[in-house]
Amino acid sequence: MRFVIARYPFDLEKSEVEEKMKGVKAEPVTGASVIVGRRTYPVKQVGEVITRQDRRDFTAAEVTRALTRLGFTCRDLSAPVPVPALTPLQAASALLGTPAGA
């Protein structure tokens, strides 16, 4: 597929991205991330490897959009994870607490 990242066109396939990321140690994730193989990488790290450009030249959104279109799972840590709703019984139990000795 053809993508434009930092005003430069790239022809990328999912297998090419996976091959380029083999052997690359994942940095700690602090923002947007992508799962490549069994590892979770920061989006900017993957963008730097696949485009061979400096991370300051492109945005995480550009790389996330391209990787999502290729079929990778991308996540954004700034987006809150929804908390499952409690049933009325669970809510009442939580308010009352656990009995002593249980």
Helices and strands as residue ranges (DSSP letters): E 2-5, E 8-11, H 14-21, E 32-36, E 39-42, H 43-51, G 55-57, H 60-70, E 73-76, H 88-96
